[in-house]
Amino acid sequence: MLGVHMNILSFSHYNLRAPRELLDTLCSFYTEVIGLRVGERPPFMSFGYWLFAGQQDILHLTEARNDEVRSIEATTTFDHAAFNCTGRRKYESALAQRGIKYKVAHIPQTSQIQLFFKDPAGNGVELNFTGPDA
């Protein structure tokens, strides 16, 4: 424990880095399949997208430098990013139409249903549905 009192206020965003072609594919995936929208991004030196849910930028897509090496075989503890959603049937239909395989999980003692699948770069995605929509 640190000696200085610190408070986390909320989650801000996560960032995926990839070559431009994959970055554009990821942007299309997260806007067309997940439903995020491209929003304003500061004029950084690198190319990228900021994707929003409502008024919050939650996913930053940044172009990897030409000399940057990213190995798919890299050891990581990252498993998935989760989104709270509505419209489960529409999501399932969209995933099926695109040939995206997914798993469904029913959470015990709640009405929550989760859909799990991979984005085009192999990152895990979880969609959470509660209430009458689940």
Secondary structure as GFF3:
##gff-version 3
##sequence-region A 1 134
A	DSSP	beta_strand	14	18	.	.	.	ID=ss1
A	DSSP	alpha_helix	20	32	.	.	.	ID=ss2
A	DSSP	beta_strand	37	39	.	.	.	ID=ss3
A	DSSP	beta_strand	48	53	.	.	.	ID=ss4
A	DSSP	beta_strand	56	63	.	.	.	ID=ss5
A	DSSP	beta_strand	80	84	.	.	.	ID=ss6
A	DSSP	alpha_helix	88	97	.	.	.	ID=ss7
A	DSSP	beta_strand	103	106	.	.	.	ID=ss8
A	DSSP	beta_strand	113	118	.	.	.	ID=ss9
A	DSSP	beta_strand	124	129	.	.	.	ID=ss10
A	DSSP	three_ten_helix	131	133	.	.	.	ID=ss11
###
